[in-house]
Amino acid sequence: MSMFLCEGWESYEVLDCGDGEKLERWDSVILCRPDPQTIWPCRQPELWKKAQAVYHRSDKGGGQWVFHASLPDSWTVSRAGLTFTVRPTGFKHTGLFPEQAANWDWMQEQIRSSASPVRVLNLFGYTGGATAACAAAGAHVTHVDASKGMVQWAKDNARLNRLPDTSFRWIVEDARRFVEREIRRGHAYDAVLMDPPSYGRGPGGEVWKLENELYPLVEVCSRILSDTPLFFLINSYTTGFQASVLRNLLERLLQEKRGGVVDARELCLPVSSGGVLPCGASGRWSRA
């Protein structure tokens, strides 16, 4: 099966998955979190007893962590020379999506192969994993997220990796509004990456549904690329959005107009007990 398989983590591991959950090791901390796609039985039931914290969903929405051991407020995980702060949040997340490192590797290769400076636009930048990876490869990154708290977390991750302040521009704003304003200003970027949510609400209560918003977002972002663009990356966790959806968008909006190469596949993590954990899909366009 063709997939983008993320490997090489030094301090993260999917130990087992099944029964609608995944068991993960984040450095020395073992967490259990829901994952509705793991509809098969787990392979190693005894291993799950080692979970130090378990996230339980509520029938009314949301959920909460139940801690079976004393954990630090936050700690770090590392891979390929990059280090990130993680911590259990109220929305089951830890502040990092480890599977995205497969995309980080690809973007770093693209940036390092460029003969000229690279300007990257990271939309829905979250806590800055991709931002730090691109900057570490030598790019200047404009990081955009509507959450002030997430942007601050991303700044902290950049400092944790001792990356120079001159490598970043930090923006707290709605992604599409920012792009439209940048186009009016005549600004352009050599690379764009985005990891938009499936559903959300804007600061004014605006409803965001990915199936309604993704095509116009990609279309407007295609207009902010420079004359010699390097890459364009779309990531999606939306259930039912197959890789072919992302492929079609990139072929229509980028490849047909600019040439280049499109590759779109399921994004997965290896599971130590066997198999792989599905983690959404990624679509990649590159100049060559």
C-alpha positions, -999 to 999 in steps of 0.1 A, spaced: 0 0 0 13 34 -10 16 58 20 37 84 36 51 65 66 67 85 94 97 69 110 128 80 128 113 93 161 138 91 190 113 97 218 79 89 204 63 55 197 29 41 190 30 10 212 -3 -5 203 -37 5 190 -72 -9 188 -107 -8 202 -110 29 193 -78 40 211 -41 43 207 -13 38 233 16 61 228 50 66 244 60 103 246 96 100 258 91 82 291 54 90 295 27 66 282 -6 81 272 -39 65 260 -60 86 236 -91 79 215 -87 71 178 -120 62 161 -103 46 131 -87 18 152 -117 -5 149 -97 -37 154 -89 -54 187 -56 -43 204 -27 -68 201 -12 -64 236 -39 -59 262 -15 -62 292 6 -33 278 -23 -9 282 -21 -12 320 10 9 318 -9 40 307 -1 69 330 -29 91 317 -61 82 297 -83 106 279 -120 98 282 -145 113 258 -178 127 271 -211 118 255 -219 155 257 -187 165 237 -152 170 247 -137 149 275 -111 149 302 -78 133 312 -77 107 340 -42 105 355 -30 72 370 5 86 378 20 120 386 31 137 354 51 169 348 31 198 334 51 195 302 81 177 288 100 174 255 103 149 227 130 149 200 136 138 164 163 145 139 178 173 159 145 190 167 129 192 201 94 201 210 74 207 242 44 185 247 17 184 274 -18 169 277 -44 195 267 -81 196 274 -89 186 238 -70 153 240 -40 167 220 -5 170 233 6 200 211 23 179 185 13 155 156 43 131 153 31 118 119 37 152 104 75 146 106 72 127 74 62 160 58 89 179 77 115 156 61 101 162 26 99 200 31 134 202 45 147 183 14 129 208 -9 143 238 10 179 225 12 178 218 -26 169 254 -34 197 276 -48 180 307 -35 164 318 -1 130 303 5 100 321 20 75 297 36 39 304 46 26 281 73 -12 284 77 -30 269 107 5 266 121 -5 253 155 25 248 178 51 252 151 65 217 144 66 224 106 77 260 112 107 249 132 116 222 107 115 246 78 135 272 96 161 246 107 165 238 70 173 275 62 139 290 53 122 321 65 88 312 78 56 332 83 36 313 109 -2 320 109 -27 308 135 -59 323 148 -50 312 184 -27 335 203 -19 307 227 -8 283 199 14 310 184 31 315 217 37 278 220 52 278 185 75 307 195 86 287 226 94 257 204 114 279 181 134 292 211 138 257 224 156 248 192 177 279 194 165 291 160 172 328 152 143 352 157 151 366 122 139 333 107 102 339 117 73 362 113 44 354 138 8 363 129 -23 358 150 -51 360 124 -76 341 103 -56 322 76 -77 332 45 -80 368 56 -42 370 60 -36 355 26 -60 379 9 -44 409 25 -9 397 15 -20 394 -21 -33 430 -20 1 440 -6 19 423 -34 37 398 -11 46 363 -24 59 331 -9 80 303 -24 62 276 -5 28 272 13 17 245 37 -16 242 55 -32 219 80 -67 232 83 -92 219 108 -122 198 98 -146 221 117 -143 252 137 -155 287 145 -138 320 138 -134 348 162 -167 363 150 -186 330 153 -181 322 116 -185 284 109 -157 267 92 -163 233 74 -134 219 55 -155 204 27 -169 239 20 -137 260 25 -108 239 13 -111 245 -25 -114 283 -22 -86 284 3 -62 265 -19 -73 286 -49 -65 319 -31 -32 305 -17 -22 294 -52 -22 331 -61 2 340 -34 30 318 -47 61 334 -62 71 331 -99 94 302 -90 75 283 -63 91 254 -45 63 234 -29 27 233 -17 15 210 10 -20 202 22 -27 180 52 -62 168 62 -74 147 91 -111 149 80 -126 115 79 -138 107 44 -113 130 27 -92 106 8 -58 114 -6 -73 116 -41 -93 147 -30 -61 165 -22 -45 152 -54 -74 166 -75 -71 200 -59 -34 202 -64 -36 190 -100 -63 215 -110 -50 245 -91 -12 241 -94 0 214 -118 -23 224 -147 -10 260 -144 26 256 -133 36 221 -142 55 202 -115 47 170 -97 18 160 -75 19 132 -49 -9 125 -24 -11 95 0 -24 83 33 -2 95 62 6 68 87 27 59 118 43 25 124 29 6 154 54 -13 175 29 -42 180 24 -45 143 7 -27 114 3 10 109 -19 38 124 -38 59 99 -33 96 105 -52 113 77 -38 123 42 -13 146 27 -11 161 -7 22 175 -20 30 196 -51 66 204 -60 82 223 -88 102 192 -99 
